[in-house]
């Protein structure tokens, strides 16, 4: 194999699409998927590639420094694409320590392992850290986050990701570690764990349950189709400037309430229900603490320097996403019941 790349968090929502992109596009790369298989890590996301000769899975927790170092020593990766993270804001409010352990300590463990095995011989090496636009805080009614926007995190989740970003840059500045960073907007698409807004609403509409919307529903987010995000990571990993960061967005700003109404409209159409049926399930709930009003990504840099462009509009991507969930109800049932967590034992036993 020409190169070996370790992808952390590769059984999660975004990570599984990145793993698939690299395994299929680069058969001459050896792809090592490292994942702890916590509640959102699902190897069923990768059934279609798990037998590929250039793919291997290793179950490991990035908070275990010794185990991570031993994996890096065994496989000697030329590159790391770091996606492993605790990512749900609500969970960070309940248990911030878990986010510090994974997002901060785990990132430092990976940086140390890369620095150790590369031993200052950085030719052909790269550490790609995948982060979020939430590190920048909140916007008013106008403006966009750029790569030069000052960090202003408001939740334990965004604070932990901001800290991890700073450590990655510090290892570049202090040790010369070859790094790139990407900060992305909200992802959506196939295989999305149903705790986030879009898959949760799809699941609840199918089961005629309430669609919980925080506050007045006017919180605004930029939405990025996950397959487009995987392609952007491919671009930045291979062509990004060493030590630089790139914002990845979908050019799709939507208020939550408008997004859910569009989702309801499409679901009614696809399910053959009378228009307006699903919208009756919308239920406004108490807002969460520290809820940022608006995020919006300025993705001109990655567009102009690397030629990145989203492949779908939000309406198109949402339609593709809904179709995937409707055609994969077994996957959805396994996730919501917890049965998916037994797949590792069945497939990788011994």
C-alpha positions as a printed NumPy array, in Angstrom:
array([[  0.   ,   0.   ,   0.   ],
       [  1.22 ,   3.5  ,  -0.868],
       [  0.055,   5.191,   2.339],
       [ -1.521,   4.252,   5.659],
       [ -4.127,   6.601,   7.117],
       [ -5.739,   6.239,  10.532],
       [ -9.246,   7.681,  10.706],
       [-10.554,   8.102,  14.234],
       [-14.281,   7.983,  14.876],
       [-14.732,   6.194,  11.58 ],
       [-17.823,   4.275,  12.685],
       [-19.718,   7.44 ,  13.533],
       [-21.984,   9.484,  11.299],
       [-19.46 ,  11.731,   9.557],
       [-16.541,   9.363,  10.04 ],
       [-18.209,   6.458,   8.248],
       [-18.716,   8.604,   5.152],
       [-15.089,   9.744,   5.257],
       [-13.86 ,   6.151,   5.637],
       [-16.031,   5.067,   2.707],
       [-14.768,   7.968,   0.568],
       [-11.12 ,   7.048,   1.188],
       [-11.483,   3.267,   0.957],
       [-13.287,   3.438,  -2.373],
       [-11.398,   6.338,  -3.945],
       [ -7.904,   5.294,  -2.855],
       [ -7.554,   1.499,  -3.12 ],
       [ -3.774,   1.972,  -2.867],
       [ -4.177,   3.467,   0.65 ],
       [ -4.493,   1.29 ,   3.734],
       [ -7.305,   2.757,   5.845],
       [ -7.333,   1.962,   9.579],
       [-10.638,   2.834,  11.237],
       [-10.183,   3.506,  14.974],
       [-13.384,   3.802,  16.995],
       [-14.404,   3.159,  20.604],
       [-17.926,   2.156,  19.487],
       [-19.663,   4.296,  22.07 ],
       [-23.399,   4.889,  21.684],
       [-23.1  ,   6.681,  18.294],
       [-20.435,   4.426,  16.739],
       [-22.133,   1.931,  14.453],
       [-20.231,  -0.568,  12.305],
       [-23.432,  -1.286,  10.388],
       [-22.674,   2.048,   8.697],
       [-19.744,   0.329,   6.947],
       [-21.129,  -3.056,   5.943],
       [-20.556,  -2.313,   2.258],
       [-16.78 ,  -1.86 ,   2.647],
       [-15.776,  -3.995,   5.613],
       [-14.46 ,  -6.763,   3.339],
       [-12.357,  -4.421,   1.195],
       [ -8.661,  -5.45 ,   1.239],
       [ -7.439,  -1.936,   2.103],
       [ -9.733,  -1.531,   5.139],
       [ -9.19 ,  -2.565,   8.764],
       [-11.094,  -1.8  ,  11.943],
       [ -9.498,  -1.398,  15.377],
       [-11.623,  -0.928,  18.47 ],
       [ -9.888,   1.609,  20.715],
       [-10.656,   4.612,  22.894],
       [ -8.586,   7.71 ,  22.13 ],
       [ -8.526,   8.561,  25.848],
       [ -6.285,   5.488,  26.336],
       [ -2.891,   7.006,  25.478],
       [ -0.926,   3.747,  25.716],
       [ -3.319,   1.86 ,  23.446],
       [ -3.331,   4.644,  20.851],
       [  0.462,   4.761,  20.81 ],
       [  0.663,   0.995,  20.374],
       [ -1.746,   1.16 ,  17.411],
       [  0.313,   3.903,  15.783],
       [  3.507,   1.924,  16.383],
       [  1.945,  -1.165,  14.813],
       [  0.454,   0.462,  11.714],
       [  2.9  ,   3.373,  11.266],
       [  0.345,   5.729,   9.683],
       [  1.483,   8.437,   7.303],
       [ -1.654,  10.421,   8.084],
       [ -4.333,  10.899,  10.706],
       [ -7.846,  12.179,  10.059],
       [ -9.283,  12.91 ,  13.48 ],
       [-13.076,  12.8  ,  13.712],
       [-13.573,  11.016,  17.034],
       [-15.519,  13.318,  19.337],
       [-18.371,  13.711,  21.724],
       [-20.577,  16.007,  19.672],
       [-24.052,  16.435,  21.118],
       [-24.497,  19.8  ,  22.851],
       [-27.299,  18.606,  25.148],
       [-25.142,  15.742,  26.423],
       [-22.269,  18.167,  27.081],
       [-24.503,  20.205,  29.358],
       [-25.347,  17.079,  31.349],
       [-21.819,  15.63 ,  31.471],
       [-19.1  ,  18.115,  30.446],
       [-16.262,  15.963,  31.815],
       [-16.853,  13.287,  29.188],
       [-16.372,  15.95 ,  26.515],
       [-13.117,  17.134,  28.056],
       [-11.795,  13.573,  28.181],
       [-12.6  ,  12.67 ,  24.577],
       [-12.314,  15.982,  22.775],
       [ -9.347,  17.453,  24.648],
       [ -7.36 ,  14.623,  26.257],
       [ -8.116,  12.262,  23.371],
       [ -6.877,  14.789,  20.825],
       [ -3.665,  15.369,  22.772],
       [ -3.089,  11.597,  22.956],
       [ -3.359,  11.387,  19.16 ],
       [ -1.028,  14.342,  18.681],
       [  1.541,  12.769,  21.021],
       [  1.321,   9.417,  19.245],
       [  1.783,  11.026,  15.827],
       [  4.712,  13.116,  17.076],
       [  6.315,  10.016,  18.608],
       [  6.163,   7.732,  15.574],
       [  7.034,  10.45 ,  13.055],
       [  9.973,  11.606,  15.25 ],
       [ 10.342,  14.986,  13.501],
       [ 10.536,  13.285,  10.083],
       [  7.421,  14.925,   8.727],
       [  7.925,  14.425,   5.012],
       [  4.676,  13.104,   3.516],
       [  2.901,  13.184,   6.897],
       [ -0.297,  15.009,   7.858],
       [ -2.61 ,  15.355,  10.874],
       [ -6.085,  16.551,   9.841],
       [ -8.245,  17.738,  12.727],
       [-11.983,  17.989,  12.043],
       [-13.791,  20.586,  14.148],
       [-16.978,  22.647,  14.262],
       [-18.228,  26.159,  13.595],
       [-19.569,  26.259,  17.156],
       [-16.102,  27.251,  18.418],
       [-16.759,  30.727,  16.999],
       [-19.766,  31.42 ,  19.23 ],
       [-22.874,  33.047,  17.836],
       [-23.746,  35.51 ,  15.08 ],
       [-26.429,  38.161,  14.926],
       [-28.792,  38.504,  11.984],
       [-25.921,  39.247,   9.607],
       [-22.318,  38.209,   9.039],
       [-20.478,  34.935,   8.513],
       [-17.8  ,  32.96 ,  10.331],
       [-14.453,  33.153,   8.537],
       [-11.21 ,  31.355,   9.313],
       [-10.091,  34.529,  11.132],
       [-13.142,  34.811,  13.397],
       [-12.142,  34.898,  17.073],
       [-13.076,  31.898,  19.173],
       [-15.991,  32.448,  21.567],
       [-17.458,  29.056,  22.592],
       [-20.621,  29.052,  24.693],
       [-21.334,  25.398,  25.525],
       [-19.167,  22.723,  27.152],
       [-19.137,  20.944,  23.776],
       [-17.89 ,  23.952,  21.818],
       [-15.411,  24.829,  24.576],
       [-13.92 ,  21.327,  24.396],
       [-13.645,  21.51 ,  20.603],
       [-12.085,  24.982,  20.791],
       [ -9.499,  23.621,  23.22 ],
       [ -8.697,  20.728,  20.897],
       [ -8.248,  23.162,  17.982],
       [ -5.797,  25.191,  20.052],
       [ -3.782,  22.087,  20.952],
       [ -3.542,  21.058,  17.3  ],
       [ -2.241,  24.501,  16.326],
       [  0.118,  24.52 ,  19.318],
       [  1.689,  21.23 ,  18.209],
       [  2.241,  22.74 ,  14.767],
       [  3.809,  25.901,  16.198],
       [  5.846,  24.166,  18.92 ],
       [  6.92 ,  20.894,  17.294],
       [  6.41 ,  21.598,  13.604],
       [  3.755,  18.861,  13.356],
       [  2.18 ,  19.048,   9.863],
       [ -1.481,  19.817,  10.486],
       [ -4.613,  21.098,   8.784],
       [ -7.946,  21.954,  10.404],
       [-11.487,  22.099,   9.107],
       [-14.414,  23.74 ,  10.884],
       [-17.75 ,  22.608,   9.491],
       [-21.38 ,  23.591,   9.838],
       [-24.228,  21.239,  10.829],
       [-24.078,  17.943,   8.939],
       [-27.055,  15.905,   7.771],
       [-27.523,  12.852,   5.584],
       [-27.693,   9.026,   5.609],
       [-26.637,   7.07 ,   8.727],
       [-27.28 ,  10.007,  11.073],
       [-27.799,   8.899,  14.685],
       [-31.383,   9.863,  15.67 ],
       [-30.538,  12.222,  18.511],
       [-29.935,  15.152,  16.125],
       [-32.746,  17.282,  14.707],
       [-33.278,  15.851,  11.21 ],
       [-33.076,  12.087,  11.905],
       [-35.005,  12.561,  15.157],
       [-37.838,  14.266,  13.286],
       [-37.831,  11.618,  10.535],
       [-38.077,   8.878,  13.172],
       [-40.792,  10.696,  15.098],
       [-42.862,  11.42 ,  11.981],
       [-42.733,   7.742,  11.042],
       [-43.99 ,   6.892,  14.529],
       [-46.386,   9.882,  14.778],
       [-44.593,  11.278,  17.817],
       [-44.104,  14.984,  18.701],
       [-41.359,  16.931,  16.905],
       [-39.559,  18.867,  19.689],
       [-38.416,  22.356,  18.658],
       [-36.385,  24.474,  21.1  ],
       [-37.709,  27.925,  22.034],
       [-39.438,  29.748,  19.185],
       [-37.708,  27.686,  16.506],
       [-35.906,  30.672,  15.007],
       [-32.394,  29.414,  15.675],
       [-30.502,  29.483,  12.384],
       [-27.902,  27.012,  11.135],
       [-25.988,  26.382,   7.926],
       [-26.555,  22.787,   6.798],
       [-23.915,  20.656,   5.084],
       [-24.687,  17.378,   3.303],
       [-22.422,  14.78 ,   4.904],
       [-21.202,  13.324,   1.6  ],
       [-20.117,  16.824,   0.538],
       [-18.303,  17.152,   3.866],
       [-16.441,  13.878,   3.251],
       [-15.326,  15.173,  -0.159],
       [-14.189,  18.448,   1.427],
       [-12.098,  16.534,   3.975],
       [-10.517,  14.598,   1.103],
       [ -9.639,  17.904,  -0.611],
       [ -8.173,  19.538,   2.489],
       [ -6.239,  16.441,   3.561],
       [ -4.557,  16.151,   0.17 ],
       [ -4.348,  19.761,  -0.999],
       [ -4.702,  22.024,   2.048],
       [ -1.85 ,  24.288,   3.06 ],
       [  0.206,  23.002,   5.995],
       [ -0.754,  24.718,   9.258],
       [ -3.88 ,  26.258,   7.75 ],
       [ -7.592,  25.977,   8.542],
       [-10.604,  25.839,   6.226],
       [-14.273,  26.49 ,   6.903],
       [-16.599,  23.966,   5.271],
       [-20.211,  25.003,   4.764],
       [-23.222,  24.092,   2.687],
       [-24.363,  27.604,   1.726],
       [-27.726,  26.571,   3.215],
       [-28.986,  28.747,   6.072],
       [-32.279,  27.648,   7.584],
       [-34.212,  28.528,  10.712],
       [-35.053,  25.356,  12.62 ],
       [-38.8  ,  25.861,  12.309],
       [-38.613,  26.361,   8.528],
       [-36.358,  23.32 ,   8.193],
       [-38.784,  21.116,  10.118],
       [-41.738,  22.391,   8.086],
       [-39.905,  21.525,   4.846],
       [-39.066,  18.112,   6.308],
       [-42.741,  17.596,   7.204],
       [-43.824,  18.613,   3.701],
       [-41.471,  16.135,   2.05 ],
       [-42.34 ,  13.357,   4.49 ],
       [-46.079,  13.808,   3.863],
       [-45.462,  13.669,   0.122],
       [-43.259,  10.574,   0.292],
       [-45.558,   8.756,   2.753],
       [-48.718,   9.623,   0.842],
       [-50.152,  11.561,   3.766],
       [-52.328,  14.638,   3.45 ],
       [-50.235,  17.822,   3.347],
       [-49.961,  19.352,   6.813],
       [-50.338,  16.035,   8.665],
       [-46.769,  15.854,   9.96 ],
       [-46.584,  19.575,  10.773],
       [-49.304,  19.022,  13.379],
       [-46.708,  17.059,  15.373],
       [-44.494,  20.144,  15.911],
       [-44.145,  20.855,  19.642],
       [-42.189,  23.809,  21.038],
       [-40.195,  22.877,  24.142],
       [-38.187,  24.748,  26.772],
       [-34.997,  26.194,  25.348],
       [-31.624,  24.761,  26.307],
       [-29.036,  26.844,  28.219],
       [-26.495,  28.835,  26.195],
       [-28.314,  28.254,  22.902],
       [-26.552,  30.243,  20.135],
       [-28.941,  32.129,  17.864],
       [-27.202,  31.741,  14.526],
       [-24.216,  30.041,  12.891],
       [-23.248,  30.694,   9.289],
       [-20.076,  29.628,   7.508],
       [-18.134,  31.645,   4.956],
       [-16.696,  28.851,   2.786],
       [-15.132,  31.064,   0.129],
       [-11.574,  30.098,   1.058],
       [-11.993,  26.36 ,   0.431],
       [-14.015,  27.19 ,  -2.674],
       [-11.428,  29.555,  -4.145],
       [ -8.253,  27.735,  -3.088],
       [ -9.314,  24.094,  -3.455],
       [-12.36 ,  24.228,  -5.731],
       [-14.815,  22.863,  -3.182],
       [-18.502,  23.258,  -4.05 ],
       [-21.548,  21.556,  -2.467],
       [-23.129,  19.06 ,  -4.854],
       [-26.754,  19.475,  -3.728],
       [-29.152,  22.125,  -2.48 ],
       [-30.599,  21.575,   0.967],
       [-33.972,  20.514,  -0.45 ],
       [-32.236,  17.931,  -2.659],
       [-30.023,  16.664,   0.134],
       [-32.974,  16.45 ,   2.507],
       [-34.924,  14.406,  -0.039],
       [-31.97 ,  12.004,  -0.449],
       [-31.687,  11.741,   3.347],
       [-35.381,  10.992,   3.855],
       [-35.32 ,   8.362,   1.099],
       [-32.333,   6.694,   2.751],
       [-34.103,   6.468,   6.108],
       [-37.322,   5.195,   4.508],
       [-35.338,   2.522,   2.664],
       [-33.317,   1.554,   5.744],
       [-35.893,   1.19 ,   8.485],
       [-34.074,  -1.892,   9.807],
       [-31.004,   0.286,  10.428],
       [-33.148,   2.891,  12.148],
       [-34.904,   0.273,  14.277],
       [-31.559,  -1.263,  15.276],
       [-30.253,   2.148,  16.321],
       [-33.302,   3.203,  18.298],
       [-33.524,  -0.192,  20.03 ],
       [-29.787,  -0.444,  20.716],
       [-29.464,  -3.713,  18.773],
       [-26.796,  -2.177,  16.521],
       [-24.334,  -2.361,  19.42 ],
       [-24.193,  -6.14 ,  19.063],
       [-22.934,  -5.975,  15.484],
       [-19.295,  -5.694,  16.525],
       [-19.501,  -8.867,  18.616],
       [-21.198, -10.779,  15.797],
       [-18.935,  -9.574,  13.01 ],
       [-15.566,  -9.279,  14.769],
       [-15.779, -11.955,  17.444],
       [-12.343, -13.45 ,  17.901]])
